[in-house]
């Protein structure tokens, strides 16, 4: 029976550093879940999600956190 690898979640921006981090973590024996948090910056999130998979992530996800970010961080700062 094949043992499942330990999974690790990486805060993923789609940039060079976090893309290289996926390969590095995979070499360390982890299944990497690339996670991008959408706080309304206007980035191409579909492309970022696809790139996470393309560079070898076990899974690549985008979490919509715009409302939470606005209510819990932006409004109190104002």
mmCIF file of the N, C-alpha and C atoms, coordinates in Angstrom:
data_MODEL
# 
_entry.id   MODEL 
# 
loop_
_atom_site.group_PDB 
_atom_site.id 
_atom_site.type_symbol 
_atom_site.label_atom_id 
_atom_site.label_alt_id 
_atom_site.label_comp_id 
_atom_site.label_asym_id 
_atom_site.label_entity_id 
_atom_site.label_seq_id 
_atom_site.pdbx_PDB_ins_code 
_atom_site.Cartn_x 
_atom_site.Cartn_y 
_atom_site.Cartn_z 
_atom_site.occupancy 
_atom_site.B_iso_or_equiv 
_atom_site.pdbx_formal_charge 
_atom_site.auth_seq_id 
_atom_site.auth_comp_id 
_atom_site.auth_asym_id 
_atom_site.auth_atom_id 
_atom_site.pdbx_PDB_model_num 
ATOM 1   N N  . UNK A 1 1  ? 0.835   -1.179 0.000   1.00 0.00 ? 1  UNK A N  1 
ATOM 2   C CA . UNK A 1 1  ? 0.000   0.000  0.000   1.00 0.00 ? 1  UNK A CA 1 
ATOM 3   C C  . UNK A 1 1  ? 0.884   1.248  0.000   1.00 0.00 ? 1  UNK A C  1 
ATOM 4   N N  . UNK A 1 2  ? 0.631   2.147  -0.929  1.00 0.00 ? 2  UNK A N  1 
ATOM 5   C CA . UNK A 1 2  ? 1.426   3.372  -1.047  1.00 0.00 ? 2  UNK A CA 1 
ATOM 6   C C  . UNK A 1 2  ? 0.982   4.387  0.001   1.00 0.00 ? 2  UNK A C  1 
ATOM 7   N N  . UNK A 1 3  ? 1.959   4.927  0.735   1.00 0.00 ? 3  UNK A N  1 
ATOM 8   C CA . UNK A 1 3  ? 1.659   5.921  1.755   1.00 0.00 ? 3  UNK A CA 1 
ATOM 9   C C  . UNK A 1 3  ? 1.429   7.274  1.105   1.00 0.00 ? 3  UNK A C  1 
ATOM 10  N N  . UNK A 1 4  ? 0.384   7.953  1.541   1.00 0.00 ? 4  UNK A N  1 
ATOM 11  C CA . UNK A 1 4  ? 0.065   9.268  1.002   1.00 0.00 ? 4  UNK A CA 1 
ATOM 12  C C  . UNK A 1 4  ? 1.052   10.305 1.539   1.00 0.00 ? 4  UNK A C  1 
ATOM 13  N N  . UNK A 1 5  ? 1.442   11.238 0.672   1.00 0.00 ? 5  UNK A N  1 
ATOM 14  C CA . UNK A 1 5  ? 2.353   12.309 1.095   1.00 0.00 ? 5  UNK A CA 1 
ATOM 15  C C  . UNK A 1 5  ? 1.618   13.297 1.991   1.00 0.00 ? 5  UNK A C  1 
ATOM 16  N N  . UNK A 1 6  ? 2.388   13.937 2.863   1.00 0.00 ? 6  UNK A N  1 
ATOM 17  C CA . UNK A 1 6  ? 1.821   14.998 3.685   1.00 0.00 ? 6  UNK A CA 1 
ATOM 18  C C  . UNK A 1 6  ? 1.524   16.195 2.784   1.00 0.00 ? 6  UNK A C  1 
ATOM 19  N N  . UNK A 1 7  ? 0.376   16.813 3.014   1.00 0.00 ? 7  UNK A N  1 
ATOM 20  C CA . UNK A 1 7  ? -0.017  17.981 2.218   1.00 0.00 ? 7  UNK A CA 1 
ATOM 21  C C  . UNK A 1 7  ? 0.349   19.256 2.963   1.00 0.00 ? 7  UNK A C  1 
ATOM 22  N N  . UNK A 1 8  ? 0.707   20.272 2.178   1.00 0.00 ? 8  UNK A N  1 
ATOM 23  C CA . UNK A 1 8  ? 1.058   21.567 2.750   1.00 0.00 ? 8  UNK A CA 1 
ATOM 24  C C  . UNK A 1 8  ? 0.402   22.640 1.890   1.00 0.00 ? 8  UNK A C  1 
ATOM 25  N N  . UNK A 1 9  ? -0.131  23.676 2.528   1.00 0.00 ? 9  UNK A N  1 
ATOM 26  C CA . UNK A 1 9  ? -0.772  24.778 1.814   1.00 0.00 ? 9  UNK A CA 1 
ATOM 27  C C  . UNK A 1 9  ? 0.237   25.914 1.689   1.00 0.00 ? 9  UNK A C  1 
ATOM 28  N N  . UNK A 1 10 ? 0.394   26.399 0.452   1.00 0.00 ? 10 UNK A N  1 
ATOM 29  C CA . UNK A 1 10 ? 1.312   27.505 0.168   1.00 0.00 ? 10 UNK A CA 1 
ATOM 30  C C  . UNK A 1 10 ? 0.508   28.722 -0.256  1.00 0.00 ? 10 UNK A C  1 
ATOM 31  N N  . UNK A 1 11 ? 0.706   29.852 0.422   1.00 0.00 ? 11 UNK A N  1 
ATOM 32  C CA . UNK A 1 11 ? 0.096   31.106 -0.008  1.00 0.00 ? 11 UNK A CA 1 
ATOM 33  C C  . UNK A 1 11 ? 0.727   31.456 -1.352  1.00 0.00 ? 11 UNK A C  1 
ATOM 34  N N  . UNK A 1 12 ? -0.062  31.365 -2.420  1.00 0.00 ? 12 UNK A N  1 
ATOM 35  C CA . UNK A 1 12 ? 0.469   31.424 -3.777  1.00 0.00 ? 12 UNK A CA 1 
ATOM 36  C C  . UNK A 1 12 ? 0.042   32.696 -4.506  1.00 0.00 ? 12 UNK A C  1 
ATOM 37  N N  . UNK A 1 13 ? 1.032   33.428 -5.029  1.00 0.00 ? 13 UNK A N  1 
ATOM 38  C CA . UNK A 1 13 ? 0.752   34.673 -5.761  1.00 0.00 ? 13 UNK A CA 1 
ATOM 39  C C  . UNK A 1 13 ? 0.808   34.489 -7.273  1.00 0.00 ? 13 UNK A C  1 
ATOM 40  N N  . UNK A 1 14 ? 1.412   33.389 -7.698  1.00 0.00 ? 14 UNK A N  1 
ATOM 41  C CA . UNK A 1 14 ? 1.595   33.172 -9.129  1.00 0.00 ? 14 UNK A CA 1 
ATOM 42  C C  . UNK A 1 14 ? 2.916   33.721 -9.639  1.00 0.00 ? 14 UNK A C  1 
ATOM 43  N N  . UNK A 1 15 ? 3.683   34.341 -8.766  1.00 0.00 ? 15 UNK A N  1 
ATOM 44  C CA . UNK A 1 15 ? 4.968   34.906 -9.161  1.00 0.00 ? 15 UNK A CA 1 
ATOM 45  C C  . UNK A 1 15 ? 6.083   33.868 -9.154  1.00 0.00 ? 15 UNK A C  1 
ATOM 46  N N  . UNK A 1 16 ? 7.265   34.316 -9.504  1.00 0.00 ? 16 UNK A N  1 
ATOM 47  C CA . UNK A 1 16 ? 8.421   33.436 -9.611  1.00 0.00 ? 16 UNK A CA 1 
ATOM 48  C C  . UNK A 1 16 ? 8.764   32.764 -8.278  1.00 0.00 ? 16 UNK A C  1 
ATOM 49  N N  . UNK A 1 17 ? 8.808   33.542 -7.201  1.00 0.00 ? 17 UNK A N  1 
ATOM 50  C CA . UNK A 1 17 ? 9.218   32.984 -5.903  1.00 0.00 ? 17 UNK A CA 1 
ATOM 51  C C  . UNK A 1 17 ? 8.294   31.865 -5.435  1.00 0.00 ? 17 UNK A C  1 
ATOM 52  N N  . UNK A 1 18 ? 6.980   32.118 -5.480  1.00 0.00 ? 18 UNK A N  1 
ATOM 53  C CA . UNK A 1 18 ? 6.066   31.085 -4.986  1.00 0.00 ? 18 UNK A CA 1 
ATOM 54  C C  . UNK A 1 18 ? 5.952   29.919 -5.965  1.00 0.00 ? 18 UNK A C  1 
ATOM 55  N N  . UNK A 1 19 ? 6.196   30.162 -7.240  1.00 0.00 ? 19 UNK A N  1 
ATOM 56  C CA . UNK A 1 19 ? 6.200   29.064 -8.209  1.00 0.00 ? 19 UNK A CA 1 
ATOM 57  C C  . UNK A 1 19 ? 7.401   28.151 -7.974  1.00 0.00 ? 19 UNK A C  1 
ATOM 58  N N  . UNK A 1 20 ? 8.555   28.735 -7.690  1.00 0.00 ? 20 UNK A N  1 
ATOM 59  C CA . UNK A 1 20 ? 9.746   27.947 -7.369  1.00 0.00 ? 20 UNK A CA 1 
ATOM 60  C C  . UNK A 1 20 ? 9.538   27.215 -6.037  1.00 0.00 ? 20 UNK A C  1 
ATOM 61  N N  . UNK A 1 21 ? 8.835   27.850 -5.107  1.00 0.00 ? 21 UNK A N  1 
ATOM 62  C CA . UNK A 1 21 ? 8.578   27.227 -3.807  1.00 0.00 ? 21 UNK A CA 1 
ATOM 63  C C  . UNK A 1 21 ? 7.778   25.930 -3.966  1.00 0.00 ? 21 UNK A C  1 
ATOM 64  N N  . UNK A 1 22 ? 6.884   25.874 -4.950  1.00 0.00 ? 22 UNK A N  1 
ATOM 65  C CA . UNK A 1 22 ? 6.130   24.643 -5.192  1.00 0.00 ? 22 UNK A CA 1 
ATOM 66  C C  . UNK A 1 22 ? 7.087   23.504 -5.512  1.00 0.00 ? 22 UNK A C  1 
ATOM 67  N N  . UNK A 1 23 ? 8.001   23.726 -6.445  1.00 0.00 ? 23 UNK A N  1 
ATOM 68  C CA . UNK A 1 23 ? 8.965   22.687 -6.824  1.00 0.00 ? 23 UNK A CA 1 
ATOM 69  C C  . UNK A 1 23 ? 9.855   22.311 -5.636  1.00 0.00 ? 23 UNK A C  1 
ATOM 70  N N  . UNK A 1 24 ? 10.287  23.287 -4.867  1.00 0.00 ? 24 UNK A N  1 
ATOM 71  C CA . UNK A 1 24 ? 11.149  23.036 -3.721  1.00 0.00 ? 24 UNK A CA 1 
ATOM 72  C C  . UNK A 1 24 ? 10.432  22.173 -2.679  1.00 0.00 ? 24 UNK A C  1 
ATOM 73  N N  . UNK A 1 25 ? 9.176   22.520 -2.387  1.00 0.00 ? 25 UNK A N  1 
ATOM 74  C CA . UNK A 1 25 ? 8.404   21.752 -1.408  1.00 0.00 ? 25 UNK A CA 1 
ATOM 75  C C  . UNK A 1 25 ? 8.102   20.345 -1.907  1.00 0.00 ? 25 UNK A C  1 
ATOM 76  N N  . UNK A 1 26 ? 7.848   20.212 -3.218  1.00 0.00 ? 26 UNK A N  1 
ATOM 77  C CA . UNK A 1 26 ? 7.636   18.887 -3.790  1.00 0.00 ? 26 UNK A CA 1 
ATOM 78  C C  . UNK A 1 26 ? 8.895   18.035 -3.625  1.00 0.00 ? 26 UNK A C  1 
ATOM 79  N N  . UNK A 1 27 ? 10.058  18.640 -3.842  1.00 0.00 ? 27 UNK A N  1 
ATOM 80  C CA . UNK A 1 27 ? 11.326  17.923 -3.667  1.00 0.00 ? 27 UNK A CA 1 
ATOM 81  C C  . UNK A 1 27 ? 11.557  17.512 -2.216  1.00 0.00 ? 27 UNK A C  1 
ATOM 82  N N  . UNK A 1 28 ? 10.946  18.224 -1.291  1.00 0.00 ? 28 UNK A N  1 
ATOM 83  C CA . UNK A 1 28 ? 11.044  17.883 0.135   1.00 0.00 ? 28 UNK A CA 1 
ATOM 84  C C  . UNK A 1 28 ? 10.040  16.788 0.512   1.00 0.00 ? 28 UNK A C  1 
ATOM 85  N N  . UNK A 1 29 ? 9.203   16.361 -0.453  1.00 0.00 ? 29 UNK A N  1 
ATOM 86  C CA . UNK A 1 29 ? 8.287   15.249 -0.210  1.00 0.00 ? 29 UNK A CA 1 
ATOM 87  C C  . UNK A 1 29 ? 6.849   15.618 0.076   1.00 0.00 ? 29 UNK A C  1 
ATOM 88  N N  . UNK A 1 30 ? 6.477   16.867 -0.133  1.00 0.00 ? 30 UNK A N  1 
ATOM 89  C CA . UNK A 1 30 ? 5.106   17.302 0.144   1.00 0.00 ? 30 UNK A CA 1 
ATOM 90  C C  . UNK A 1 30 ? 4.249   17.330 -1.123  1.00 0.00 ? 30 UNK A C  1 
ATOM 91  N N  . UNK A 1 31 ? 2.948   17.131 -0.941  1.00 0.00 ? 31 UNK A N  1 
ATOM 92  C CA . UNK A 1 31 ? 1.966   17.486 -1.956  1.00 0.00 ? 31 UNK A CA 1 
ATOM 93  C C  . UNK A 1 31 ? 1.578   18.927 -1.642  1.00 0.00 ? 31 UNK A C  1 
ATOM 94  N N  . UNK A 1 32 ? 1.755   19.824 -2.599  1.00 0.00 ? 32 UNK A N  1 
ATOM 95  C CA . UNK A 1 32 ? 1.558   21.255 -2.359  1.00 0.00 ? 32 UNK A CA 1 
ATOM 96  C C  . UNK A 1 32 ? 0.195   21.697 -2.878  1.00 0.00 ? 32 UNK A C  1 
ATOM 97  N N  . UNK A 1 33 ? -0.545  22.380 -2.022  1.00 0.00 ? 33 UNK A N  1 
ATOM 98  C CA . UNK A 1 33 ? -1.800  23.005 -2.418  1.00 0.00 ? 33 UNK A CA 1 
ATOM 99  C C  . UNK A 1 33 ? -1.517  24.498 -2.531  1.00 0.00 ? 33 UNK A C  1 
ATOM 100 N N  . UNK A 1 34 ? -1.578  25.017 -3.757  1.00 0.00 ? 34 UNK A N  1 
ATOM 101 C CA . UNK A 1 34 ? -1.334  26.441 -4.007  1.00 0.00 ? 34 UNK A CA 1 
ATOM 102 C C  . UNK A 1 34 ? -2.639  27.196 -3.754  1.00 0.00 ? 34 UNK A C  1 
ATOM 103 N N  . UNK A 1 35 ? -2.604  28.153 -2.841  1.00 0.00 ? 35 UNK A N  1 
ATOM 104 C CA . UNK A 1 35 ? -3.813  28.868 -2.435  1.00 0.00 ? 35 UNK A CA 1 
ATOM 105 C C  . UNK A 1 35 ? -3.625  30.372 -2.634  1.00 0.00 ? 35 UNK A C  1 
ATOM 106 N N  . UNK A 1 36 ? -4.453  30.936 -3.492  1.00 0.00 ? 36 UNK A N  1 
ATOM 107 C CA . UNK A 1 36 ? -4.439  32.380 -3.748  1.00 0.00 ? 36 UNK A CA 1 
ATOM 108 C C  . UNK A 1 36 ? -5.687  32.985 -3.110  1.00 0.00 ? 36 UNK A C  1 
ATOM 109 N N  . UNK A 1 37 ? -5.516  34.040 -2.331  1.00 0.00 ? 37 UNK A N  1 
ATOM 110 C CA . UNK A 1 37 ? -6.633  34.694 -1.658  1.00 0.00 ? 37 UNK A CA 1 
ATOM 111 C C  . UNK A 1 37 ? -7.002  35.957 -2.439  1.00 0.00 ? 37 UNK A C  1 
ATOM 112 N N  . UNK A 1 38 ? -8.241  36.008 -2.907  1.00 0.00 ? 38 UNK A N  1 
ATOM 113 C CA . UNK A 1 38 ? -8.731  37.158 -3.675  1.00 0.00 ? 38 UNK A CA 1 
ATOM 114 C C  . UNK A 1 38 ? -9.276  38.204 -2.714  1.00 0.00 ? 38 UNK A C  1 
ATOM 115 N N  . UNK A 1 39 ? -8.551  39.329 -2.581  1.00 0.00 ? 39 UNK A N  1 
ATOM 116 C CA . UNK A 1 39 ? -9.009  40.439 -1.750  1.00 0.00 ? 39 UNK A CA 1 
ATOM 117 C C  . UNK A 1 39 ? -9.385  41.652 -2.607  1.00 0.00 ? 39 UNK A C  1 
ATOM 118 N N  . UNK A 1 40 ? -9.577  41.413 -3.907  1.00 0.00 ? 40 UNK A N  1 
ATOM 119 C CA . UNK A 1 40 ? -10.055 42.460 -4.794  1.00 0.00 ? 40 UNK A CA 1 
ATOM 120 C C  . UNK A 1 40 ? -8.977  43.260 -5.495  1.00 0.00 ? 40 UNK A C  1 
ATOM 121 N N  . UNK A 1 41 ? -7.801  42.694 -5.668  1.00 0.00 ? 41 UNK A N  1 
ATOM 122 C CA . UNK A 1 41 ? -6.705  43.416 -6.313  1.00 0.00 ? 41 UNK A CA 1 
ATOM 123 C C  . UNK A 1 41 ? -6.857  43.523 -7.828  1.00 0.00 ? 41 UNK A C  1 
ATOM 124 N N  . UNK A 1 42 ? -7.752  42.737 -8.411  1.00 0.00 ? 42 UNK A N  1 
ATOM 125 C CA . UNK A 1 42 ? -7.961  42.788 -9.850  1.00 0.00 ? 42 UNK A CA 1 
ATOM 126 C C  . UNK A 1 42 ? -6.997  41.941 -10.654 1.00 0.00 ? 42 UNK A C  1 
ATOM 127 N N  . UNK A 1 43 ? -6.345  40.981 -10.021 1.00 0.00 ? 43 UNK A N  1 
ATOM 128 C CA . UNK A 1 43 ? -5.415  40.099 -10.734 1.00 0.00 ? 43 UNK A CA 1 
ATOM 129 C C  . UNK A 1 43 ? -6.196  39.075 -11.553 1.00 0.00 ? 43 UNK A C  1 
ATOM 130 N N  . UNK A 1 44 ? -5.549  38.483 -12.533 1.00 0.00 ? 44 UNK A N  1 
ATOM 131 C CA . UNK A 1 44 ? -6.143  37.423 -13.346 1.00 0.00 ? 44 UNK A CA 1 
ATOM 132 C C  . UNK A 1 44 ? -6.066  36.122 -12.547 1.00 0.00 ? 44 UNK A C  1 
ATOM 133 N N  . UNK A 1 45 ? -7.079  35.883 -11.756 1.00 0.00 ? 45 UNK A N  1 
ATOM 134 C CA . UNK A 1 45 ? -7.058  34.762 -10.823 1.00 0.00 ? 45 UNK A CA 1 
ATOM 135 C C  . UNK A 1 45 ? -7.170  33.414 -11.520 1.00 0.00 ? 45 UNK A C  1 
ATOM 136 N N  . UNK A 1 46 ? -7.850  33.370 -12.639 1.00 0.00 ? 46 UNK A N  1 
ATOM 137 C CA . UNK A 1 46 ? -7.924  32.120 -13.400 1.00 0.00 ? 46 UNK A CA 1 
ATOM 138 C C  . UNK A 1 46 ? -6.536  31.716 -13.882 1.00 0.00 ? 46 UNK A C  1 
ATOM 139 N N  . UNK A 1 47 ? -5.768  32.689 -14.333 1.00 0.00 ? 47 UNK A N  1 
ATOM 140 C CA . UNK A 1 47 ? -4.408  32.413 -14.807 1.00 0.00 ? 47 UNK A CA 1 
ATOM 141 C C  . UNK A 1 47 ? -3.516  31.969 -13.648 1.00 0.00 ? 47 UNK A C  1 
ATOM 142 N N  . UNK A 1 48 ? -3.662  32.598 -12.488 1.00 0.00 ? 48 UNK A N  1 
ATOM 143 C CA . UNK A 1 48 ? -2.864  32.228 -11.322 1.00 0.00 ? 48 UNK A CA 1 
ATOM 144 C C  . UNK A 1 48 ? -3.208  30.801 -10.881 1.00 0.00 ? 48 UNK A C  1 
ATOM 145 N N  . UNK A 1 49 ? -4.489  30.489 -10.853 1.00 0.00 ? 49 UNK A N  1 
ATOM 146 C CA . UNK A 1 49 ? -4.919  29.144 -10.464 1.00 0.00 ? 49 UNK A CA 1 
ATOM 147 C C  . UNK A 1 49 ? -4.365  28.098 -11.436 1.00 0.00 ? 49 UNK A C  1 
ATOM 148 N N  . UNK A 1 50 ? -4.441  28.403 -12.739 1.00 0.00 ? 50 UNK A N  1 
ATOM 149 C CA . UNK A 1 50 ? -3.918  27.483 -13.754 1.00 0.00 ? 50 UNK A CA 1 
ATOM 150 C C  . UNK A 1 50 ? -2.409  27.326 -13.634 1.00 0.00 ? 50 UNK A C  1 
ATOM 151 N N  . UNK A 1 51 ? -1.701  28.426 -13.370 1.00 0.00 ? 51 UNK A N  1 
ATOM 152 C CA . UNK A 1 51 ? -0.244  28.364 -13.266 1.00 0.00 ? 51 UNK A CA 1 
ATOM 153 C C  . UNK A 1 51 ? 0.187   27.492 -12.096 1.00 0.00 ? 51 UNK A C  1 
ATOM 154 N N  . UNK A 1 52 ? -0.537  27.560 -10.979 1.00 0.00 ? 52 UNK A N  1 
ATOM 155 C CA . UNK A 1 52 ? -0.211  26.714 -9.839  1.00 0.00 ? 52 UNK A CA 1 
ATOM 156 C C  . UNK A 1 52 ? -0.209  25.244 -10.232 1.00 0.00 ? 52 UNK A C  1 
ATOM 157 N N  . UNK A 1 53 ? -1.209  24.850 -10.986 1.00 0.00 ? 53 UNK A N  1 
ATOM 158 C CA . UNK A 1 53 ? -1.279  23.459 -11.463 1.00 0.00 ? 53 UNK A CA 1 
ATOM 159 C C  . UNK A 1 53 ? -0.164  23.173 -12.463 1.00 0.00 ? 53 UNK A C  1 
ATOM 160 N N  . UNK A 1 54 ? 0.087   24.119 -13.357 1.00 0.00 ? 54 UNK A N  1 
ATOM 161 C CA . UNK A 1 54 ? 1.101   23.925 -14.395 1.00 0.00 ? 54 UNK A CA 1 
ATOM 162 C C  . UNK A 1 54 ? 2.497   23.731 -13.818 1.00 0.00 ? 54 UNK A C  1 
ATOM 163 N N  . UNK A 1 55 ? 2.793   24.404 -12.713 1.00 0.00 ? 55 UNK A N  1 
ATOM 164 C CA . UNK A 1 55 ? 4.133   24.288 -12.134 1.00 0.00 ? 55 UNK A CA 1 
ATOM 165 C C  . UNK A 1 55 ? 4.241   23.138 -11.137 1.00 0.00 ? 55 UNK A C  1 
ATOM 166 N N  . UNK A 1 56 ? 3.158   22.356 -10.998 1.00 0.00 ? 56 UNK A N  1 
ATOM 167 C CA . UNK A 1 56 ? 3.263   21.115 -10.250 1.00 0.00 ? 56 UNK A CA 1 
ATOM 168 C C  . UNK A 1 56 ? 2.521   20.997 -8.940  1.00 0.00 ? 56 UNK A C  1 
ATOM 169 N N  . UNK A 1 57 ? 1.650   21.949 -8.616  1.00 0.00 ? 57 UNK A N  1 
ATOM 170 C CA . UNK A 1 57 ? 0.900   21.835 -7.373  1.00 0.00 ? 57 UNK A CA 1 
ATOM 171 C C  . UNK A 1 57 ? -0.061  20.648 -7.440  1.00 0.00 ? 57 UNK A C  1 
ATOM 172 N N  . UNK A 1 58 ? -0.244  19.988 -6.325  1.00 0.00 ? 58 UNK A N  1 
ATOM 173 C CA . UNK A 1 58 ? -1.202  18.893 -6.182  1.00 0.00 ? 58 UNK A CA 1 
ATOM 174 C C  . UNK A 1 58 ? -2.606  19.423 -6.472  1.00 0.00 ? 58 UNK A C  1 
ATOM 175 N N  . UNK A 1 59 ? -2.877  20.635 -5.988  1.00 0.00 ? 59 UNK A N  1 
ATOM 176 C CA . UNK A 1 59 ? -4.136  21.336 -6.233  1.00 0.00 ? 59 UNK A CA 1 
ATOM 177 C C  . UNK A 1 59 ? -3.838  22.826 -6.217  1.00 0.00 ? 59 UNK A C  1 
ATOM 178 N N  . UNK A 1 60 ? -4.653  23.576 -6.941  1.00 0.00 ? 60 UNK A N  1 
ATOM 179 C CA . UNK A 1 60 ? -4.495  25.027 -6.986  1.00 0.00 ? 60 UNK A CA 1 
ATOM 180 C C  . UNK A 1 60 ? -5.882  25.639 -6.819  1.00 0.00 ? 60 UNK A C  1 
ATOM 181 N N  . UNK A 1 61 ? -6.037  26.497 -5.807  1.00 0.00 ? 61 UNK A N  1 
ATOM 182 C CA . UNK A 1 61 ? -7.355  27.049 -5.501  1.00 0.00 ? 61 UNK A CA 1 
ATOM 183 C C  . UNK A 1 61 ? -7.275  28.561 -5.296  1.00 0.00 ? 61 UNK A C  1 
ATOM 184 N N  . UNK A 1 62 ? -8.407  29.216 -5.562  1.00 0.00 ? 62 UNK A N  1 
ATOM 185 C CA . UNK A 1 62 ? -8.559  30.644 -5.291  1.00 0.00 ? 62 UNK A CA 1 
ATOM 186 C C  . UNK A 1 62 ? -9.718  30.777 -4.315  1.00 0.00 ? 62 UNK A C  1 
ATOM 187 N N  . UNK A 1 63 ? -9.499  31.512 -3.230  1.00 0.00 ? 63 UNK A N  1 
ATOM 188 C CA . UNK A 1 63 ? -10.534 31.743 -2.235  1.00 0.00 ? 63 UNK A CA 1 
ATOM 189 C C  . UNK A 1 63 ? -10.986 33.194 -2.340  1.00 0.00 ? 63 UNK A C  1 
ATOM 190 N N  . UNK A 1 64 ? -12.294 33.380 -2.495  1.00 0.00 ? 64 UNK A N  1 
ATOM 191 C CA . UNK A 1 64 ? -12.866 34.728 -2.582  1.00 0.00 ? 64 UNK A CA 1 
ATOM 192 C C  . UNK A 1 64 ? -13.022 35.269 -1.157  1.00 0.00 ? 64 UNK A C  1 
ATOM 193 N N  . UNK A 1 65 ? -12.173 36.220 -0.788  1.00 0.00 ? 65 UNK A N  1 
ATOM 194 C CA . UNK A 1 65 ? -12.198 36.795 0.557   1.00 0.00 ? 65 UNK A CA 1 
ATOM 195 C C  . UNK A 1 65 ? -12.449 38.298 0.525   1.00 0.00 ? 65 UNK A C  1 
ATOM 196 N N  . UNK A 1 66 ? -12.995 38.785 -0.596  1.00 0.00 ? 66 UNK A N  1 
ATOM 197 C CA . UNK A 1 66 ? -13.197 40.239 -0.743  1.00 0.00 ? 66 UNK A CA 1 
ATOM 198 C C  . UNK A 1 66 ? -14.112 40.802 0.344   1.00 0.00 ? 66 UNK A C  1 
ATOM 199 N N  . UNK A 1 67 ? -15.243 40.156 0.570   1.00 0.00 ? 67 UNK A N  1 
ATOM 200 C CA . UNK A 1 67 ? -16.200 40.668 1.555   1.00 0.00 ? 67 UNK A CA 1 
ATOM 201 C C  . UNK A 1 67 ? -15.611 40.623 2.965   1.00 0.00 ? 67 UNK A C  1 
ATOM 202 N N  . UNK A 1 68 ? -15.003 39.521 3.321   1.00 0.00 ? 68 UNK A N  1 
ATOM 203 C CA . UNK A 1 68 ? -14.385 39.376 4.639   1.00 0.00 ? 68 UNK A CA 1 
ATOM 204 C C  . UNK A 1 68 ? -13.281 40.417 4.836   1.00 0.00 ? 68 UNK A C  1 
ATOM 205 N N  . UNK A 1 69 ? -12.445 40.598 3.817   1.00 0.00 ? 69 UNK A N  1 
ATOM 206 C CA . UNK A 1 69 ? -11.356 41.576 3.884   1.00 0.00 ? 69 UNK A CA 1 
ATOM 207 C C  . UNK A 1 69 ? -11.908 42.991 4.076   1.00 0.00 ? 69 UNK A C  1 
ATOM 208 N N  . UNK A 1 70 ? -12.934 43.341 3.306   1.00 0.00 ? 70 UNK A N  1 
ATOM 209 C CA . UNK A 1 70 ? -13.514 44.683 3.393   1.00 0.00 ? 70 UNK A CA 1 
ATOM 210 C C  . UNK A 1 70 ? -14.141 44.927 4.757   1.00 0.00 ? 70 UNK A C  1 
ATOM 211 N N  . UNK A 1 71 ? -14.927 43.982 5.244   1.00 0.00 ? 71 UNK A N  1 
ATOM 212 C CA . UNK A 1 71 ? -15.638 44.159 6.506   1.00 0.00 ? 71 UNK A CA 1 
ATOM 213 C C  . UNK A 1 71 ? -14.723 44.118 7.730   1.00 0.00 ? 71 UNK A C  1 
ATOM 214 N N  . UNK A 1 72 ? -13.736 43.227 7.708   1.00 0.00 ? 72 UNK A N  1 
ATOM 215 C CA . UNK A 1 72 ? -12.935 43.008 8.909   1.00 0.00 ? 72 UNK A CA 1 
ATOM 216 C C  . UNK A 1 72 ? -11.593 43.732 8.945   1.00 0.00 ? 72 UNK A C  1 
ATOM 217 N N  . UNK A 1 73 ? -11.186 44.277 7.815   1.00 0.00 ? 73 UNK A N  1 
ATOM 218 C CA . UNK A 1 73 ? -9.878  44.954 7.778   1.00 0.00 ? 73 UNK A CA 1 
ATOM 219 C C  . UNK A 1 73 ? -9.967  46.376 7.220   1.00 0.00 ? 73 UNK A C  1 
ATOM 220 N N  . UNK A 1 74 ? -10.637 46.540 6.076   1.00 0.00 ? 74 UNK A N  1 
ATOM 221 C CA . UNK A 1 74 ? -10.698 47.864 5.453   1.00 0.00 ? 74 UNK A CA 1 
ATOM 222 C C  . UNK A 1 74 ? -11.576 48.806 6.255   1.00 0.00 ? 74 UNK A C  1 
ATOM 223 N N  . UNK A 1 75 ? -12.810 48.407 6.553   1.00 0.00 ? 75 UNK A N  1 
ATOM 224 C CA . UNK A 1 75 ? -13.724 49.287 7.299   1.00 0.00 ? 75 UNK A CA 1 
ATOM 225 C C  . UNK A 1 75 ? -13.182 49.686 8.669   1.00 0.00 ? 75 UNK A C  1 
ATOM 226 N N  . UNK A 1 76 ? -12.662 48.749 9.459   1.00 0.00 ? 76 UNK A N  1 
ATOM 227 C CA . UNK A 1 76 ? -12.100 49.180 10.757  1.00 0.00 ? 76 UNK A CA 1 
ATOM 228 C C  . UNK A 1 76 ? -10.910 50.135 10.603  1.00 0.00 ? 76 UNK A C  1 
ATOM 229 N N  . UNK A 1 77 ? -10.164 50.016 9.523   1.00 0.00 ? 77 UNK A N  1 
ATOM 230 C CA . UNK A 1 77 ? -9.011  50.909 9.312   1.00 0.00 ? 77 UNK A CA 1 
ATOM 231 C C  . UNK A 1 77 ? -9.459  52.314 8.953   1.00 0.00 ? 77 UNK A C  1 
ATOM 232 N N  . UNK A 1 78 ? -10.653 52.431 8.384   1.00 0.00 ? 78 UNK A N  1 
ATOM 233 C CA . UNK A 1 78 ? -11.160 53.759 8.019   1.00 0.00 ? 78 UNK A CA 1 
ATOM 234 C C  . UNK A 1 78 ? -11.658 54.477 9.247   1.00 0.00 ? 78 UNK A C  1 
# 
